[in-house]
Amino acid sequence: MIVCNGLVGICILVGCLRYREQDFQVSGANLYLSVLIMPNYTLTTPGPVSSATKLGFVSVVTIILYGVFLYTQTIRHRDCFVFGKRSEDAHAVTSPAMLTASAVLLLISLVAVVLLAKEFSQVVDAGGAAINAPPAFAGIVVAALVLLPESIAALGAARTNDLQKSINLALGSSLATIGLTIPAVSATAYVLDKPLVLGLGPQEMVLLVITILLSLLTFGTGRSNILFGMVHMLVFAMFLFLVFAP
C-alpha cells in the first residue's frame, strides 16, 4: 500500500503537475506487477498462520522470481526499464571493482537502516500508545522510514521528468521486500519455531485487488497524468483511514 499507492501516487502527481503528462515503458511496469502477486489461502494449518512446508515453498518461489526478475532487468531486457534518450546508456558496463564496492556499501547501508528502524520502532510504539493508535501504526511508520531513501530518489526523478526511473525505484522496492524479506523472515521463523502470518484479511484483500486493478490501468498505456496519481493517493488515504477505523 505504501509503495504501490502512496509513493507511486505522489510521484505521478508531482511529475504530471509539472510536466502535464509523463511517459514510461509499459513492458517494464507490467514486469514489476507480474511478480508482485503472491498466494494467500492454504489449508495445511488453521487461520492465516503458514506451515513450515508453505514457508519453504513460498521462500523458494520468491527467490526464483526475484532472481529471474533481476536477470531480466539487468541483462536480458534492460531496454524495458529505460525510456527515451536514456536508453542509449542502458548497456553501460560496470567494472568488477565498482560492482563489488557497491554491493558491500549496499549491505552496510541495509544493516544500518534495519538497526535504526529497530531502535526507532520503540519511540514509535511509545508515541502510538500515547495517542491510542492501533498496532499497525508503528509498522507503517517504520516501513515509511525504511523506504525513505527510495522515496526521495523517486520523487527527484519525477521532478526531472523521468517517471520511468520513479517507477523502477518505487515498484523495485516492493519486489525487493517480497524477494528478500519473506525468505529471511521465513527462515527465522522456522529456526526459532515461531508462527508466521503471511495471509491477508478480507479488508486487506479488497485493498490489494483495488491496487492491482488500478495499477493495471495506470501502467497500461505508457502515459500518465495527475488523475492517476490522485486516485492512487486516495486509495492510500483510504488504507490509512481503515488502519485507524477498521
Secondary structure, 3 states (H helix, E strand, C coil): CHHHHHHHHHHHHHHHHHHCCEECCHHHHHHHHHHHCCCCCCCCCCCCECCHHHHHHHHHHHHHHHHHHHHHHHHHCHHHHCCHHHHHHCCCCCCHHHHHHHHHHHHHHHHHHHHHHHHHHHHHHHHHHHCCCCCHHHHHHHHHHHCHHHHHHHHHHHHCCCHHHHHHHHHHHHHHHHHHHHHHHHHHHHHHCCCCECCCCHHHHHHHHHHHHHHHHHCCCCEECHHHHHHHHHHHHHHHHHHHCC
